[in-house]
Amino acid sequence: MSRRYLALDEAESALNRGKSVEVFLGGFVYESEKCIRWASFVKSAAGVCGSLWEAFDQGSSDYIDIYTFDSPSGEYDEPTKILEAPSLEAAVRELGINNLNFVNQGIVQDEYAQHI
């Protein structure tokens, strides 16, 4: 049986290999609409670039492509917040993320499927 979550050092290793890692942050309500939130991280010249994403919860058990959901901000391809930090740990802290269940890019959709 394989493990889904990456430990902090494994997530940092993935970033150092040019990969992206993500964390599903769950649901919230925006103007009476159900929404979801996740974060993505990539290696950058300054260390790590963290992006916070928000989208309307438009999925179903048959449709989990969160990357295509509409955003409350109006731009589905623009993160809600972007920051640069010297390390993954610092980026997570600056975004106020307590959930350190890092997954490889794309697996966040499986996290969403469990959420619904």
Backbone as CSV, one residue per row, in Angstrom:
resi,resn,N_x,N_y,N_z,CA_x,CA_y,CA_z,C_x,C_y,C_z
1,MET,0.838,-1.179,0.000,0.000,0.000,0.000,0.886,1.246,0.000
2,SER,0.581,2.180,-0.870,1.410,3.379,-0.977,0.910,4.473,-0.042
3,ARG,1.810,5.378,0.262,1.497,6.534,1.089,1.088,7.683,0.199
4,ARG,0.101,8.436,0.622,-0.343,9.590,-0.152,0.431,10.844,0.238
5,TYR,0.684,11.053,1.516,1.248,12.312,1.999,2.768,12.290,2.026
6,LEU,3.334,13.446,1.730,4.780,13.628,1.781,5.145,14.308,3.092
7,ALA,6.186,13.833,3.741,6.726,14.523,4.907,7.354,15.829,4.411
8,LEU,7.582,16.764,5.327,8.154,18.055,4.960,9.453,17.893,4.171
9,ASP,10.345,17.019,4.621,11.612,16.848,3.899,11.396,16.227,2.523
10,GLU,10.403,15.353,2.375,10.090,14.769,1.063,9.498,15.829,0.130
11,ALA,8.664,16.699,0.677,8.091,17.784,-0.128,9.191,18.741,-0.583
12,GLU,10.122,19.055,0.308,11.247,19.920,-0.058,12.109,19.263,-1.137
13,SER,12.305,17.960,-1.033,13.072,17.228,-2.035,12.372,17.294,-3.391
14,ALA,11.049,17.149,-3.401,10.297,17.249,-4.655,10.477,18.634,-5.269
15,LEU,10.419,19.677,-4.447,10.619,21.043,-4.946,12.010,21.192,-5.549
16,ASN,13.005,20.633,-4.883,14.388,20.720,-5.377,14.587,19.970,-6.689
17,ARG,13.699,19.016,-6.986,13.747,18.291,-8.268,12.889,18.976,-9.326
18,GLY,12.363,20.173,-9.021,11.576,20.918,-9.993,10.104,20.548,-10.021
19,LYS,9.653,19.798,-9.035,8.247,19.400,-8.959,7.466,20.395,-8.108
20,SER,6.161,20.355,-8.238,5.261,21.165,-7.430,4.601,20.277,-6.386
21,VAL,4.349,20.823,-5.199,3.591,20.105,-4.179,2.392,20.959,-3.779
22,GLU,1.357,20.272,-3.281,0.118,20.964,-2.936,-0.424,20.464,-1.600
23,VAL,-1.338,21.245,-1.044,-2.031,20.886,0.193,-3.489,21.275,0.027
24,PHE,-4.415,20.322,0.237,-5.840,20.637,0.210,-6.217,21.191,1.577
25,LEU,-6.904,22.334,1.588,-7.197,23.022,2.842,-8.666,22.968,3.247
26,GLY,-9.491,22.308,2.448,-10.883,22.121,2.843,-11.835,23.155,2.293
27,GLY,-12.995,23.190,2.901,-14.062,24.042,2.416,-14.287,25.269,3.282
28,PHE,-14.984,26.233,2.692,-15.410,27.442,3.392,-16.617,27.994,2.651
29,VAL,-17.285,28.973,3.237,-18.453,29.583,2.608,-18.122,31.029,2.267
30,TYR,-18.433,31.420,1.040,-18.222,32.782,0.558,-19.541,33.272,-0.029
31,GLU,-20.116,34.302,0.578,-21.398,34.862,0.123,-22.433,33.757,-0.112
32,SER,-22.601,32.904,0.872,-23.571,31.796,0.869,-23.256,30.687,-0.128
33,GLU,-22.094,30.714,-0.749,-21.684,29.681,-1.713,-20.598,28.805,-1.105
34,LYS,-20.727,27.491,-1.300,-19.686,26.573,-0.850,-18.454,26.717,-1.740
35,CYS,-17.308,26.797,-1.094,-16.041,26.959,-1.807,-15.005,26.008,-1.223
36,ILE,-13.888,25.882,-1.931,-12.755,25.086,-1.454,-11.488,25.918,-1.567
37,ARG,-10.466,25.452,-0.854,-9.187,26.172,-0.839,-8.061,25.147,-0.849
38,TRP,-6.990,25.464,-1.566,-5.771,24.641,-1.546,-4.578,25.546,-1.791
39,ALA,-3.409,25.034,-1.523,-2.179,25.789,-1.746,-1.239,24.965,-2.605
40,SER,-0.443,25.666,-3.397,0.579,24.999,-4.205,1.916,25.691,-3.962
41,PHE,2.983,24.916,-4.105,4.328,25.414,-3.844,5.271,24.950,-4.934
42,VAL,6.149,25.863,-5.382,7.180,25.549,-6.362,8.484,26.201,-5.912
43,LYS,9.589,25.656,-6.388,10.907,26.235,-6.114,11.023,27.541,-6.891
44,SER,11.644,28.549,-6.266,11.858,29.830,-6.938,13.260,30.332,-6.628
45,ALA,13.655,31.395,-7.280,14.984,31.962,-7.051,15.150,32.419,-5.599
46,ALA,14.064,32.880,-4.990,14.109,33.349,-3.599,13.978,32.209,-2.595
47,GLY,13.670,31.015,-3.059,13.483,29.860,-2.177,12.263,29.066,-2.605
48,VAL,11.083,29.503,-2.142,9.831,28.817,-2.462,8.755,29.854,-2.754
49,CYS,7.987,29.600,-3.801,6.827,30.427,-4.129,5.587,29.643,-3.704
50,GLY,4.784,30.242,-2.847,3.540,29.629,-2.393,2.354,30.368,-2.962
51,SER,1.358,29.632,-3.412,0.134,30.224,-3.963,-1.066,29.637,-3.247
52,LEU,-1.974,30.504,-2.846,-3.219,30.092,-2.222,-4.324,30.211,-3.254
53,TRP,-5.074,29.130,-3.448,-6.122,29.068,-4.459,-7.470,28.905,-3.798
54,GLU,-8.498,29.558,-4.348,-9.867,29.405,-3.884,-10.763,29.218,-5.092
55,ALA,-11.771,28.353,-4.918,-12.695,28.087,-6.023,-14.059,27.709,-5.452
56,PHE,-15.100,27.975,-6.245,-16.424,27.497,-5.875,-16.410,25.980,-5.907
57,ASP,-17.112,25.361,-4.990,-17.183,23.901,-4.918,-18.180,23.428,-5.975
58,GLN,-17.686,23.205,-7.192,-18.530,22.852,-8.333,-18.393,21.386,-8.733
59,GLY,-17.772,20.595,-7.898,-17.491,19.216,-8.267,-18.559,18.235,-7.841
60,SER,-18.315,17.006,-8.227,-19.169,15.879,-7.856,-18.277,14.646,-7.828
61,SER,-18.854,13.517,-7.453,-18.046,12.296,-7.431,-17.537,11.932,-8.826
62,ASP,-18.192,12.447,-9.870,-17.776,12.191,-11.247,-16.905,13.298,-11.837
63,TYR,-16.769,14.416,-11.113,-16.011,15.550,-11.649,-15.229,16.211,-10.518
64,ILE,-13.916,15.984,-10.500,-13.080,16.492,-9.408,-11.945,17.399,-9.895
65,ASP,-12.045,17.927,-11.100,-10.976,18.764,-11.657,-11.053,20.170,-11.062
66,ILE,-10.551,20.320,-9.829,-10.655,21.590,-9.119,-9.950,22.729,-9.845
67,TYR,-8.998,22.396,-10.699,-8.255,23.427,-11.421,-9.142,24.181,-12.413
68,THR,-10.305,23.634,-12.736,-11.205,24.281,-13.695,-12.404,24.948,-13.035
69,PHE,-12.544,24.812,-11.724,-13.681,25.425,-11.030,-13.553,26.945,-11.075
70,ASP,-14.692,27.617,-11.105,-14.712,29.076,-11.085,-14.224,29.592,-9.731
71,SER,-13.592,30.747,-9.758,-13.047,31.349,-8.543,-13.952,32.478,-8.051
72,PRO,-14.089,32.633,-6.742,-14.842,33.770,-6.223,-14.233,35.111,-6.643
73,SER,-12.939,35.119,-6.945,-12.280,36.359,-7.372,-12.514,36.653,-8.851
74,GLY,-13.089,35.688,-9.591,-13.385,35.898,-11.001,-12.346,35.336,-11.955
75,GLU,-11.137,35.078,-11.477,-10.063,34.571,-12.328,-9.668,33.172,-11.878
76,TYR,-10.133,32.145,-12.570,-9.862,30.779,-12.139,-8.380,30.413,-12.235
77,ASP,-7.642,31.111,-13.067,-6.227,30.765,-13.246,-5.289,31.698,-12.473
78,GLU,-5.855,32.499,-11.559,-5.053,33.400,-10.735,-5.231,33.025,-9.267
79,PRO,-4.137,32.808,-8.540,-4.274,32.495,-7.118,-4.798,33.696,-6.330
80,THR,-5.374,33.407,-5.180,-5.872,34.451,-4.281,-4.711,35.205,-3.649
81,LYS,-3.637,34.472,-3.374,-2.469,35.071,-2.740,-1.220,34.350,-3.234
82,ILE,-0.154,35.110,-3.453,1.148,34.559,-3.846,2.200,35.159,-2.923
83,LEU,3.151,34.336,-2.504,4.244,34.861,-1.693,5.525,34.113,-1.981
84,GLU,6.624,34.775,-1.696,7.959,34.192,-1.799,8.497,34.044,-0.386
85,ALA,9.123,32.916,-0.106,9.697,32.663,1.212,11.014,31.911,1.034
86,PRO,11.868,31.957,2.045,13.163,31.278,1.918,13.079,29.751,1.956
87,SER,11.975,29.209,2.499,11.846,27.751,2.598,10.370,27.360,2.524
88,LEU,10.128,26.085,2.317,8.750,25.581,2.300,8.104,25.796,3.658
89,GLU,8.830,25.519,4.709,8.294,25.700,6.062,7.891,27.162,6.298
90,ALA,8.697,28.103,5.844,8.382,29.522,6.001,7.171,29.912,5.148
91,ALA,7.083,29.369,3.940,5.945,29.682,3.061,4.642,29.189,3.676
92,VAL,4.666,27.985,4.214,3.478,27.419,4.860,3.065,28.297,6.041
93,ARG,4.037,28.673,6.838,3.771,29.516,8.013,3.188,30.869,7.594
94,GLU,3.773,31.497,6.566,3.302,32.811,6.120,1.891,32.752,5.527
95,LEU,1.527,31.609,4.949,0.167,31.450,4.430,-0.815,31.026,5.517
96,GLY,-0.319,30.783,6.721,-1.179,30.406,7.835,-1.734,28.990,7.732
97,ILE,-0.968,28.098,7.115,-1.420,26.724,6.903,-0.947,25.844,8.057
98,ASN,-1.905,25.140,8.667,-1.586,24.209,9.750,-1.554,22.771,9.257
99,ASN,-2.212,22.516,8.142,-2.302,21.176,7.565,-1.064,20.935,6.705
100,LEU,-0.212,20.022,7.130,1.004,19.744,6.375,0.902,18.423,5.613
101,ASN,-0.283,18.134,5.107,-0.488,16.928,4.299,-0.136,17.231,2.845
102,PHE,1.165,17.357,2.588,1.641,17.655,1.238,1.397,16.471,0.323
103,VAL,0.992,16.781,-0.907,0.838,15.758,-1.944,1.508,16.273,-3.210
104,ASN,1.847,15.361,-4.102,2.393,15.761,-5.393,1.310,16.465,-6.206
105,GLN,1.724,17.279,-7.164,0.780,18.022,-7.994,-0.227,17.065,-8.622
106,GLY,-1.484,17.465,-8.594,-2.562,16.679,-9.185,-3.272,15.799,-8.176
107,ILE,-2.565,15.348,-7.156,-3.162,14.471,-6.144,-4.128,15.263,-5.258
108,VAL,-4.009,16.574,-5.270,-4.932,17.406,-4.480,-6.387,17.158,-4.929
109,GLN,-6.557,16.745,-6.169,-7.918,16.419,-6.644,-8.462,15.184,-5.936
110,ASP,-7.613,14.222,-5.622,-8.045,13.061,-4.846,-8.419,13.479,-3.431
111,GLU,-7.689,14.462,-2.894,-8.031,15.003,-1.576,-9.409,15.652,-1.625
112,TYR,-9.680,16.372,-2.699,-11.003,16.983,-2.873,-12.084,15.905,-2.968
113,ALA,-11.810,14.830,-3.691,-12.787,13.750,-3.823,-13.138,13.179,-2.451
114,GLN,-12.183,13.065,-1.579,-12.475,12.591,-0.220,-13.290,13.629,0.541
115,HIS,-13.044,14.885,0.268,-13.768,15.983,0.929,-15.263,15.919,0.601
116,ILE,-15.591,15.629,-0.672,-16.997,15.595,-1.047,-17.596,14.253,-0.730
